[in-house]
Amino acid sequence: MSTVKTLGLLGTGVIGAGWAARALHFGINVIAVDSRPEMEAWLRSAVANAEPALERLITAPLPPKGHLSFATDFVQMARVADTPDDPRKALRQDVYLRALSASIPELSVYYG
């Protein structure tokens, strides 16, 4: 099983921002994509707002925080994000392509 070092997020609304904040807190880099460039500032603010609560939840030593990148190009995000080698890889690629072709700005995709 491979480790995700860079998480790709489609959409930067409330759900995407929550996933971004948690991933960054645990040392995972995030590239978030949204068709609306103004969402970058909103996302960065939401992540900063979540940080104090995340710090209170975990007292164990953690890796250095991840780096947040933002793009408006779905293809750029798909190229940078890690795709773990597992049976869902084809599904992820299909979701990326569908999102790209439909240009759904509110879409947020995550896999547990």
Buried (B, 14 or more C-beta within 10 A) or exposed (E): EEEBEBBBBBBBBEBBBBBBBBBBBEEBBBBBBBBEEEBBEBBBEBBEEBEEEBEEEEEEEEEEBBEBBBBBEBEBBBEBBBBEEEEEEEEBEEBBEEBBEEEBBEBBBEEE
